[in-house]
Amino acid sequence: MVAVRMVKGVVDDLFNAVIRGAGDKNLRIDDWMQNTIGPILSKLSTWLDVKEFLCGDITIVDFKFAEILQSLLAIRSDSLSRFPNIRDYSRRFESMPAISRLSLIHISEPTRLLSISYAVFCLKKK
């Protein structure tokens, strides 16, 4: 459980960096990718190593991570080129039959005021 929380924290950092970048009208994509996104992806790449999913078995963290990766690839198609294991993870995740027929349309989490946090996925068929 500690590992899931730790990885979730890094995925949340990536999510927040992407959201902040998307709202920055003066964003320089190359600098942002190298100085902000790159170090976070590097942590996740090291953690992922050769595992199929971030925490061994598929968890909510994998869904959130995969959705963020799709956003990064939409921003810049070569955004995962320095991280072949993350690129392969993204492709593997998207090619899963049950996943490829669904689209994640919403993730929500409560604030961390309580010791228990949860997320809600609303999935719709593509």
C-alpha positions as CSV (number, residue, x, y, z in Angstrom):
1,M,0.0,0.0,0.0
2,V,2.9,2.4,0.7
3,A,4.2,1.8,-2.8
4,V,0.8,2.7,-4.3
5,R,0.6,5.9,-2.3
6,M,4.2,6.9,-3.3
7,V,3.6,6.2,-7.0
8,K,0.3,7.9,-6.9
9,G,2.0,11.0,-5.4
10,V,4.4,11.1,-8.3
11,V,1.6,10.6,-10.9
12,D,-0.3,13.4,-9.2
13,D,2.8,15.6,-9.5
14,L,2.9,14.8,-13.2
15,F,-0.9,15.6,-13.5
16,N,-0.4,18.9,-11.8
17,A,2.5,19.8,-14.0
18,V,0.5,19.1,-17.1
19,I,-2.4,21.2,-15.8
20,R,-0.2,24.1,-14.9
21,G,1.6,23.9,-18.3
22,A,-1.7,23.8,-20.2
23,G,-2.8,27.0,-18.5
24,D,0.5,28.9,-19.2
25,K,0.1,31.1,-22.3
26,N,3.9,31.7,-22.3
27,L,4.8,28.1,-22.1
28,R,8.0,27.1,-23.9
29,I,7.3,23.4,-24.7
30,D,10.9,22.3,-25.0
31,D,11.9,23.9,-21.7
32,W,8.7,22.6,-20.0
33,M,9.3,19.0,-21.3
34,Q,13.0,19.0,-20.2
35,N,12.8,20.9,-16.9
36,T,9.4,20.0,-15.5
37,I,8.0,16.9,-17.2
38,G,11.3,15.1,-17.8
39,P,12.4,14.7,-14.2
40,I,8.9,13.4,-13.2
41,L,8.9,10.9,-16.1
42,S,12.4,9.9,-15.1
43,K,11.2,9.0,-11.6
44,L,8.3,7.0,-13.0
45,S,10.5,5.3,-15.6
46,T,12.8,4.1,-12.8
47,W,9.9,2.9,-10.7
48,L,8.2,1.2,-13.7
49,D,11.4,-0.5,-14.8
50,V,10.2,-3.6,-16.6
51,K,6.9,-4.0,-14.6
52,E,3.7,-4.4,-16.6
53,F,1.9,-1.9,-14.4
54,L,3.1,0.7,-12.0
55,C,2.2,-1.2,-8.8
56,G,2.4,-4.7,-10.1
57,D,-1.3,-5.2,-10.7
58,I,-3.4,-2.7,-12.6
59,T,-4.7,0.0,-10.3
60,I,-6.4,3.4,-10.6
61,V,-2.9,4.9,-10.7
62,D,-2.4,3.2,-14.1
63,F,-5.5,4.6,-15.5
64,K,-4.6,8.1,-14.5
65,F,-1.0,7.7,-15.7
66,A,-2.1,6.4,-19.1
67,E,-4.5,9.3,-19.5
68,I,-1.8,11.8,-18.7
69,L,0.6,10.1,-21.1
70,Q,-2.0,10.5,-23.9
71,S,-2.2,14.2,-23.1
72,L,1.6,14.5,-23.3
73,L,1.6,12.7,-26.6
74,A,-1.1,15.0,-27.9
75,I,1.0,18.0,-26.9
76,R,4.2,16.6,-28.4
77,S,4.4,13.2,-30.2
78,D,8.0,12.6,-29.1
79,S,7.4,13.4,-25.5
80,L,8.1,9.8,-24.4
81,S,11.1,9.2,-26.7
82,R,13.6,9.4,-23.8
83,F,11.6,6.9,-21.8
84,P,11.2,3.7,-23.9
85,N,9.7,1.7,-21.1
86,I,7.0,4.4,-20.5
87,R,6.3,4.6,-24.2
88,D,5.9,0.8,-24.3
89,Y,3.7,0.9,-21.2
90,S,1.5,3.5,-22.9
91,R,1.2,1.4,-26.0
92,R,0.6,-1.8,-24.0
93,F,-2.1,-0.1,-21.9
94,E,-3.9,1.4,-24.9
95,S,-3.8,-2.0,-26.8
96,M,-5.5,-3.9,-24.0
97,P,-8.9,-5.0,-25.5
98,A,-11.0,-3.9,-22.6
99,I,-9.2,-0.5,-22.4
100,S,-9.2,0.3,-26.1
101,R,-13.0,0.2,-26.1
102,L,-13.3,2.7,-23.2
103,S,-12.5,6.3,-22.7
104,L,-11.8,7.8,-19.4
105,I,-13.9,11.0,-19.2
106,H,-13.6,12.0,-15.6
107,I,-11.4,11.5,-12.5
108,S,-12.3,13.1,-9.2
109,E,-10.7,12.8,-5.8
110,P,-11.6,14.3,-2.5
111,T,-9.1,16.5,-0.7
112,R,-6.7,14.8,1.6
113,L,-8.4,15.9,4.8
114,L,-9.3,12.3,5.5
115,S,-6.9,9.5,5.8
116,I,-8.8,7.6,3.0
117,S,-8.9,8.9,-0.5
118,Y,-10.7,7.5,-3.5
119,A,-11.3,8.2,-7.1
120,V,-14.3,7.8,-9.3
121,F,-14.0,6.7,-13.0
122,C,-16.8,7.4,-15.4
123,L,-16.1,5.4,-18.5
124,K,-18.0,5.5,-21.8
125,K,-17.7,3.4,-24.8
126,K,-15.8,5.0,-27.7
